[in-house]
Amino acid sequence: MPPQNEPTSQSTRAGGPATEPRTGHPAPAGQEPPAPHHTAPQAPQRAQTLTAPPPAPPAAPPAPAAPPAASPTTPPAASPASPAASARDARVRRTADTRALTQVLFGELKRLERGTPEHARVRAALIEANLPLVRYAAARFRSRNEPMEDVVQVGTIGLINAIDRFDPDRGVQFPTFAMPTVVGEIKRYFRDNVRTVHVPRRLHELWVQVNGATEDLTTLHGRSPTTAEIAERLKISEEEVLSCIEAGRSYHATSLEAAQEGDGLPGLLDRLGYEDPALAGVEHRDLVRHLLVQLPEREQRILMLRYYRNLTQSQISQELGVSQMHVSRLLARSFARLRSANKIDA
């Protein structure tokens, strides 16, 4: 080792100023950095290579200082997204993906010919992709006492009808077009298949308005509204309000033999069943009405005066201006015609 390099290596081992730039420690505050050495530029490097220990690994960055304690006026740090927000974002992404897929499938369906296997495959893919729309519409009828599987199945029929009628060139989103069809199919199912007693469609739709007005008036007044208040709100008569309320309760018929709940009384059949004395005369009156029209007008009048106004033959003769004997003969002839015309007695 050349002797001129001895001081350099000693200063290096002693931790002189020449080593400070290599360790990464800055010079003390207020002290000028050491002047560069006037030796040859290659000699110190060769001496350090021979005598100095291998360089230490770079110092780790200083740990960040702990944040100061938040004062009462310091706003809290932003918290991560809540699970509800994450679920909502995922639902929005799924909806966007479904709409994009539906648009692509409709574009492909329009190019295919009906009845081909490719057309049936794309149509089935459209139905499967939009089944969440049917479940969303069916959830509105969850309060009804019907299995949700049946409601979804009926809504799927409406979805299929909407797919067959949809035209993508009209610039309308498919969910906007299909939702009224799906909901209408479900409502038709409840109106035609669920109700035991069928009511007119206008009365059923008016019943929905009566329910909405009842809820609004209850919230407004803090009590159940009267029939007059509901009628005034909807601009209809009180009789129509009562008919709507009665129609709304006619989803299921009550058995006549079922006992009344709560009061412990026998069924309606036991309470309402009695013999009507006039029931047997209904058929007779209808038969007599049919036979009377076959008699002449004067004989019809004589029978009406005798058996409906309970007049005697003398009174009838005075009213008609004929003899009592003639009235008796006319009555006998009328009876003979009625008996001959009555095929039941014959």
Helices and strands as residue ranges (DSSP letters): G 3-5, H 6-13, G 17-19, H 20-23, H 42-51, H 83-111, H 117-129, H 131-138, G 139-141, H 148-165, G 168-170, H 174-189, I 190-194, H 201-221, H 227-234, H 238-248, H 268-272, H 280-292, H 297-307, H 313-320, H 324-341
